[in-house]
């Protein structure tokens, strides 16, 4: 069977192998695919893999040979699942590859806020310690996490892994999930009001788009810290900017934004108390290898007539 990978570069910039996929069919890998070239590149392929290249109803209608769409991610909103379902096309995702990586990255962001390691390293490199009067200096308040409360919104695999790390730091945990129970039955309002740090771990839906906004921020503690490694549109970025400027939110760190790559008019840019990374929480090599392994396994299972991880049921 003909297999086309539409945007393989972020999954495999050269440090992994496509050999497992190549054992299953005739593989063509494109590093990136502009949307207006998607239909032509799919051509007569029965199987495609995509990370962020949109597979719209228009694309599906124009590719009659298509039978299988493998999403190289957990989130699958890049695919019109209803259109695929109507055509009987299987759409698979990778549900568990990045759990530990993302949970770890939450604390990379949080510890940067707590200690400003990069800033103080730069200050030392520039000679401020060498030329200082005292044996130490710090330019920001330094924050201890033990005894503080982390609120986790979205208590799936990553939320639970984040909670475990928080507890190892001596933090208390409050968790809310629209579909699953947290460590104790906790409402969203209780998480918002009771947390010193709030970390988002929700899949994006129509219901939770913009859930962090002026109204929900007003329910938070003064000086709260906000972390988002989930999906950018969970946050109304203009409202978060206003809260960061006022000090209602002491600091935020986001690995995801509303439009990616980030636009230079994004409201969160240019703020000293907002840390932005380019959607890399998932991207360590170990996670990407797991993603590759599960993508190959998903496809092999489908070829064997035993479909797994199908989100177009």
C-alpha atoms as one frame of an Amber mdcrd trajectory, in Angstrom:
protein
   0.000   0.000   0.000   1.068   3.574  -0.644   1.797   5.547   2.538   2.332
   9.321   2.558   3.688  11.230   5.568   2.607  14.836   5.000   4.673  16.633
   7.642   7.262  14.355   9.149   9.915  16.876  10.156   8.797  17.724  13.690
   8.359  14.035  14.534  11.621  13.031  12.879  14.069  15.818  12.019  16.680
  13.151  11.316  17.390  11.493  14.648  14.806   8.698  14.270  14.095   6.105
  11.584  11.069   5.545   9.344  12.096   1.891   8.906   9.154   0.510  10.880
   6.724   2.328   8.621   8.641   1.379   5.499   8.203  -2.279   6.385   4.441
  -1.834   5.995   4.262  -0.226   2.559   5.647   2.153  -0.042   6.465   5.272
   1.992   6.902   8.874   0.835   7.882  11.361   3.553   7.465  15.114   3.157
   9.020  17.335   5.811   6.246  19.903   5.405   3.160  20.203   3.198   1.506
  23.540   2.412  -2.251  23.103   2.613  -2.747  23.907  -1.071  -0.498  20.951
  -1.959  -2.169  18.432   0.361  -4.515  16.843  -2.169  -1.830  16.513  -4.829
   0.632  14.934  -2.412  -1.903  12.434  -1.122  -2.804  11.496  -4.675  -3.833
   7.854  -4.784  -2.455   6.941  -1.364  -4.592   4.697   0.808  -2.745   5.676
   3.991  -1.568   9.061   5.198   0.094  10.286   8.373  -0.225  13.879   9.506
   0.771  15.927  12.491  -0.526  19.442  11.845  -1.440  19.375   8.127  -5.253
  19.780   8.103  -7.278  16.938   6.618 -10.524  18.729   5.875 -13.768  17.461
   4.364 -12.568  18.956   1.075  -9.339  16.956   1.214 -11.186  13.769   2.104
 -13.676  14.234  -0.750 -10.854  14.791  -3.241  -8.929  11.640  -2.231 -11.182
   8.656  -3.022  -8.475   6.055  -2.385  -7.932   7.211   1.186  -8.703   4.575
   3.813  -6.569   5.456   6.837  -5.409   8.690   8.499  -2.814   8.351  11.242
  -2.436  11.453  13.392   1.088  11.814  14.777  -0.211  13.371  17.985  -2.756
  12.877  20.732  -5.050  15.686  19.621  -6.801  15.015  16.329  -8.657  18.263
  15.647  -6.616  18.664  12.424  -8.845  15.973  10.885 -12.513  16.394  10.024
 -13.412  13.228  11.877 -17.091  13.353  10.913 -16.228  13.547   7.213 -13.798
  10.651   7.639 -16.367   8.626   9.551 -18.964   9.205   6.821 -16.519   7.750
   4.294 -15.554   4.830   6.531 -12.001   6.125   6.887 -10.175   5.083  10.039
  -8.514   7.929  11.989  -6.041   6.916  14.684  -4.185   8.983  17.239  -1.332
   8.390  19.697  -2.867   8.649  23.157  -0.017   8.105  25.608   3.417   8.844
  24.148   4.199  12.168  25.882   2.783  11.773  29.381   6.021  11.986  31.350
   7.640  14.469  28.976   4.824  17.002  29.279   4.523  16.587  33.042   8.276
  17.155  33.356   8.050  20.245  31.165   5.350  21.735  33.388   7.936  21.864
  36.126  10.672  23.161  33.833   8.390  26.141  33.216   7.314  26.452  36.827
  10.851  26.290  38.205  11.964  28.961  35.748   9.249  31.218  37.169  10.272
  30.318  40.726  14.008  30.917  40.265  14.634  32.732  36.940  17.596  30.449
  36.285  18.202  31.712  32.740  18.186  35.350  33.835  20.592  34.793  36.726
  22.931  32.729  34.571  23.021  35.558  32.041  23.725  38.060  34.800  26.666
  35.966  36.006  27.989  35.595  32.452  27.885  39.382  32.097  30.081  39.846
  35.199  27.567  41.018  37.780  28.585  38.364  40.317  32.287  38.961  39.761
  31.780  42.672  40.310  29.292  42.339  43.155  29.780  43.410  46.740  27.921
  40.472  48.293  28.435  36.716  48.006  25.069  36.381  46.248  22.325  38.383
  44.548  18.889  37.830  43.092  16.740  40.050  40.938  13.340  38.416  41.488
  11.527  36.958  44.482  12.496  33.288  44.788   9.544  30.946  45.347   9.410
  27.724  47.358   6.805  25.225  46.130   6.488  23.050  49.238   3.216  23.743
  51.019   1.633  25.531  48.084  -1.368  24.206  46.181  -1.300  23.152  42.554
  -4.620  23.149  40.755  -4.835  20.833  37.783  -7.593  21.371  35.237  -7.911
  18.184  33.206  -7.091  15.050  35.167  -6.192  12.514  32.525  -2.831  10.774
  32.187  -0.757  13.962  31.972  -2.705  15.698  34.712  -2.158  12.736  37.020
   1.551  12.560  36.208   1.824  16.291  36.929   0.047  15.779  40.242   2.551
  13.079  41.235   5.476  15.433  40.621   3.732  18.243  42.486   3.310  15.977
  45.506   7.001  15.067  45.335   7.739  18.787  45.704   5.565  18.846  48.809
   2.658  20.588  47.116  -1.011  19.995  47.797  -3.085  19.083  44.747  -6.572
  20.095  43.685  -7.850  18.664  40.429 -10.893  19.166  38.244 -11.922  17.234
  35.170 -15.184  17.560  33.279 -15.179  13.798  32.645 -13.192  12.178  35.471
 -12.768  12.594  39.208  -9.706  14.255  40.675  -7.961  13.109  43.845 -11.037
  14.407  45.673 -14.351  15.512  44.165 -13.422  19.087  43.291 -15.289  21.701
  41.319 -13.673  24.044  38.837 -14.547  26.935  41.121 -12.705  25.289  44.019
  -9.609  24.767  41.870  -9.653  28.361  40.659 -10.110  29.814  44.148  -7.795
  27.486  46.068  -4.683  27.162  43.915  -1.371  28.998  44.018  -0.403  27.416
  40.690  -2.869  26.318  37.987  -1.802  23.937  35.225  -4.017  23.200  32.206
  -4.249  19.666  30.801  -7.513  19.669  28.824  -8.186  18.482  25.311  -9.642
  21.407  23.379 -13.405  21.424  22.820 -16.101  23.920  21.907 -17.131  23.977
  25.559 -13.742  24.879  27.035 -12.381  27.229  24.368 -11.471  30.449  26.194
 -12.132  28.905  29.606  -9.355  31.016  31.122 -10.774  34.489  30.713 -11.477
  37.642  32.713 -14.292  35.959  34.655 -12.373  32.817  35.632  -9.189  34.770
  36.351 -11.189  36.951  38.743 -11.995  33.811  40.745  -8.296  32.973  41.192
  -6.030  33.984  44.050  -4.151  37.241  43.648  -0.649  36.418  42.465  -1.545
  33.036  40.975   0.838  31.327  38.528  -0.676  29.869  35.346   0.885  27.108
  33.212  -0.458  25.881  29.865   1.095  22.902  28.089  -2.209  21.734  26.620
  -3.882  23.826  23.896  -3.512  27.555  23.298  -7.191  28.379  22.679  -8.056
  27.337  26.247  -6.880  30.840  27.175  -8.305  34.203  26.161  -4.883  35.728
  25.610  -6.011  39.357  25.755  -7.612  38.742  29.157  -4.486  36.964  30.406
  -2.321  39.858  29.237  -4.450  42.289  31.234  -4.169  40.070  34.326  -0.389
  39.792  33.948  -0.041  43.550  33.621  -2.222  44.170  36.683  -0.437  41.552
  38.803  -3.598  39.514  39.376  -1.646  36.729  37.654   1.913  36.964  38.953
   3.369  34.954  36.083   2.364  32.654  33.267   4.244  30.125  31.196   2.756
  28.741  27.998   4.086  26.165  25.570   1.070  26.634  23.305  -0.742  29.677
  21.916  -3.918  30.386  19.997  -2.262  30.428  16.565   0.897  28.424  15.878
   3.502  29.383  14.867   2.923  32.389  17.111   1.974  35.665  15.421   4.044
  38.691  16.347   0.868  40.501  17.434   0.063  37.831  20.033  -0.978  39.636
  23.255   1.341  37.520  25.409   4.529  38.645  23.699   6.675  41.332  25.295
   5.687  40.673  28.913   8.470  40.135  31.447   6.253  37.853  33.535   5.106
  35.632  30.671   7.368  32.808  29.467   6.636  31.322  26.048   8.180  28.209
  24.530   7.514  26.929  20.983   5.283  23.878  21.630   8.158  21.639  22.706
   6.832  19.904  25.835   6.249  16.722  23.811   9.403  16.818  21.740  12.177
  14.993  23.580  13.635  12.105  21.618  12.254   9.448  23.934   8.702  10.721
  23.456   9.080  11.020  19.698  10.375   7.444  19.515   7.343   6.250  21.475
   5.130   8.230  19.112   6.806   6.585  16.114   6.452   3.127  17.643   2.741
   3.594  18.390   2.065   5.086  14.944   3.613   2.002  13.324   1.748  -0.305
  15.703  -1.561   1.451  14.989  -1.110   0.982  11.263   0.097  -2.612  11.553
  -2.938  -3.465  13.685  -5.288  -1.923  11.127  -3.619  -3.823   8.288  -4.118
  -7.006  10.330  -7.819  -6.230  10.738  -7.573  -5.299  14.417  -7.998  -1.519
  14.502  -6.865   0.285  17.664  -6.945   3.945  18.762  -9.627   4.759  16.164
 -11.227   8.140  16.948 -13.600   7.994  13.951 -15.914   5.301  15.288
